[in-house]
Amino acid sequence: MKKTKYIVFIVTLLVWFASCFHVHASEAIHFEFPKWVRSKGKIPREIEREKRDGEEYVILLSSNNSYDPYPIYSNGMKVTLLIYHSDKKRRIRCVLTSDPSCATSEGVSPGLKYRDIKDFASGSPEYFPGWGYYWVLPSGWVASFGYIEGGGDPITDDAIVGSLIVYGDYSSFSDLKLFKSTESIDTRETIWAKESALSPMRSTK
């Protein structure tokens, strides 16, 4: 009888330990950038350019800069690497994600509203004429609220984070960190289905 109780106690202890490990492991899930992102800053030839409806397109992040998108994936998360349009050397100029399952160290992720994140950084989002609002976070990521009609007016609590962006050359990507969002993203995924309304970027084929 004592032996049975001892076995039950050991099994219970192991189950408890395993559950604790699982929780900590899930919290540590992060996006693993390929080594070539940080070491070379160029996109290898085997990485294919992203297409929409079978056609290539470019992304406009400002009125005079267009980029070609190259998606990479890690732990169920998607990040897009951007190079200047038709840059034959394929040098990475920007890292962007619109994936709601990605979160910065502050907990900011695409699909959240301004009211959900306005305590994460000092000041308030700045307005880029003809484009939209952006907010530099302590982690180095820029939360983009994208193009909003009536730009220049004070941003509203309902403004939605369209994407997270970091500009620069590859040396500035050395400390990039993205984590698997620990919050429920069902609602944000539903909202995000309306991509044309929420996208922080304008694209053209």
N, C-alpha and C positions, 0 to 999 in steps of 0.2 A: 504493500500500500504506500509506504514511504517512498519507494522507488518510483511508483507511478506519479506521485505528487511532485517528485523532483524533476521527472521528465517533463511534466506539464509546465512546471515553472520555467525550465530552460527553454522550452518551445515558445512560451509566452514572451520571455525576455528577448529571444531572437527575432520574433515577429515585431516587437516594439522597436528594436534596434534597426531592423530593416526599414520600417516605416519612417523613422527619423532620418535615415540616410537618404531615402527617396525624396523627402521634402527638401533637404539641403541640396541634393543633386539637381532637382528641378529649378531651384533658385539660381543655380550656377550656369544654367544653359545660356550660351551666348553665341553670337555670330562669329564664326572663325574665318577671318579673312585669309585668303591664300598668301603664302609668303611672297609671291611675286608682286603683290600690291604694294608692300612696304619696301621691298628690296630693289625693284626695278621701275615700278611705277608705269609699266606698260602692259597692255592687254595681250596675252599670247594669241597666236593665230587660231588656236583650236577653240577659243571662246567666240561663239557666234553672236552677231548683232541681233538685237531683239526686233521682232516684226509684229505688226498688227494686221489681222486679216490677210496674212501672207505677204504683206508688203513692208519694206523698210520705211522708217519714219525718223524725223529728227525732233529733238526737244528744245524748246526755246525757254531759257531761264532769264532772259532779259531781251530787250528790243534788238540788241545787236550781236547776241551770242547764241549760236545753235550747236547742239551736241548730238552725237550718235550714241545710243544706249546699248550697253552690254550687261545682261543680267548674270548674277552669280547667286548661288544658294548655299545655305548652311543651316542644319538643324531646323528645317522647316521654315526658314526665313529667307526673304528675297531682298537683295540689294542690287542696285543698278549702278554700274560704273559708266561715267560719261567722258567722252573724248570730243575735242573740237571736230566739227563736221568735216569728214574726209581727211582727217589727219592720218597719213600713211604710217607714221611711227606709233600710232595708237597710244599716245601718252594720256594717262588718267588726269583729268582736270577737276573732276567733281565726283563725289560719292553721294548717292541719293537712295532713300527708301520711302516707299509709300505703303509698305506692308504694315497693317495694324498689329501684327504680332511682334513687331520690333519695338523695343523701348530703350531710351537712353538711361543713364545711371540715375537721372532724376525721376524716371517713370513716365516721361513724355513719349507718346507714340502717335502715329497717324490715326486720325479718326476722333481724337479727343477734342473737346471744345476748350476755348480760351478760359472759361470759368473753372475748368478742371485743372489747369496747369499754371494759372497766373501767380501762384505763390512760389514757383520753382526758380524764378529769375528776378533780378531787380529791374526797375524801370518798367517799360511797356513796349510792345512791338512797334517797330519803326515802319514807316510807309515808303515804299519805293515807287515813285511816280510811274504810272502806266503799267505797273505790274501787280503789286500787292504788299501785304504785310509780312515782316519776318522778325524773328526774335532770337538773339544769340543766347544760348544756354551755357551755364557754367561748364558743362562737359565738353563744350566746343562745337556741338551740333547746333545747327540753325533750324528752328521750327518755322516752316513756311506756311502761311495761311492762304497763299495763292491770291489770285485775282479776285477782287471784291468790288462790285459796283459801288459807286460813290466813294471811291478811294480817297483817302485824305481825311475822312471823317474819323472820329474816335472808333476804335475797334470795339465790337460788341461781344458780350459773353458767349454768344452762340457761334462765333467764328470758329471754324474747324481747322485743325492742323492737317494740312494736306500731305506734307512730307517732311522728312528730316534730311538736311543737306550739309555737306562740308565741302568747301571750295579749297583750291590750292594745288600744289604739286604733291608727288607721292611722299615727300618728307613730312608733310603735315598730316599724313594718315597714320603715323606710327602709333598714336595713342587712341585710335578709334575704338570705341566699345559700344556694342549693341547687345541687349539682352532679350531673352524670350519674355514677352509680356506675361506677368503673373495674374493679371486681371482677366475677367471674362471679356472676350472680344466679339461675342456673338452679335451684340448690338452694333458695334463699330463695323463689323464685316457687312452687316445688312445696309448700314448707311453708305459704306464704301462702294457698294454695288452701283451707286449713282456716280460713277467715276467722272463723267463729263461735268457734273456740277461741283465736284469737290477737288478735282485735280489741281495741284499747285503749279502745274506746268501746262503750257500749250504746245501741242504737237502738230506737225504737218507731215504728210507723206511726200 
